[in-house]
Amino acid sequence: MTAISSANAAIKQAKANNWIWRDTEKFAQKAQEAADKGDNTAAIKLASKAKEQAEDAVKQYEYEKANPRGL
């Protein structure tokens, strides 16, 4: 699995929870653009950032779900 496909899988999971961070998909898109240009170093860096954000969004969703805060 490539860095970009790993990021996209993590994004898919975050979106399934309807809990995706604002810039996550932008990082994935920029990673794909960098890969298309042959800049693998930038592509991997951006894809890793997107994956990390998506995974953190899922963790945040699970935490918020387990620890509801009333207003």
C-alpha positions in Angstrom: 0.0 0.0 0.0 1.4 3.4 -1.0 1.5 6.4 1.4 -1.3 8.1 -0.6 -3.5 5.0 -0.6 -2.9 4.6 3.1 -3.9 8.3 3.6 -7.0 7.8 1.5 -8.0 4.8 3.5 -7.7 6.7 6.8 -9.6 9.6 5.3 -12.4 7.2 4.2 -12.7 6.0 7.8 -12.8 9.5 9.2 -15.5 10.6 6.6 -17.5 7.5 7.5 -17.8 9.0 11.0 -18.6 12.4 9.5 -15.6 13.7 11.4 -12.9 14.9 9.1 -10.6 17.8 9.9 -10.6 20.9 7.6 -7.2 20.5 5.9 -6.8 16.7 5.8 -8.2 16.2 2.2 -6.2 19.2 1.0 -3.0 17.4 2.2 -4.0 14.3 0.4 -4.7 16.2 -2.8 -1.4 18.0 -2.7 0.3 14.6 -2.1 -1.2 13.2 -5.3 -0.2 16.4 -7.2 3.4 16.0 -5.9 3.4 12.3 -6.9 2.1 13.2 -10.4 5.0 15.6 -10.8 7.5 12.9 -9.6 8.3 14.6 -6.3 8.0 11.5 -4.2 9.6 13.0 -1.1 6.9 15.7 -0.9 4.2 13.3 -1.8 5.2 10.9 1.1 5.5 13.8 3.5 2.0 15.2 2.6 0.4 11.8 2.5 1.8 11.0 5.9 0.4 14.3 7.3 -3.0 13.6 5.8 -3.0 10.0 7.2 -2.0 11.3 10.6 -4.7 13.9 10.7 -7.4 11.4 9.5 -6.3 8.9 12.2 -6.3 11.7 14.9 -9.8 12.7 13.7 -11.0 9.2 14.2 -9.5 9.1 17.7 -11.1 12.4 18.5 -14.4 11.2 17.3 -14.2 8.0 19.5 -13.2 10.1 22.5 -16.0 12.6 22.0 -18.5 9.7 21.5 -17.3 8.1 24.7 -17.2 11.4 26.7 -20.2 13.5 25.7 -20.1 17.1 26.8 -23.4 18.8 27.4 -23.9 22.4 26.8 
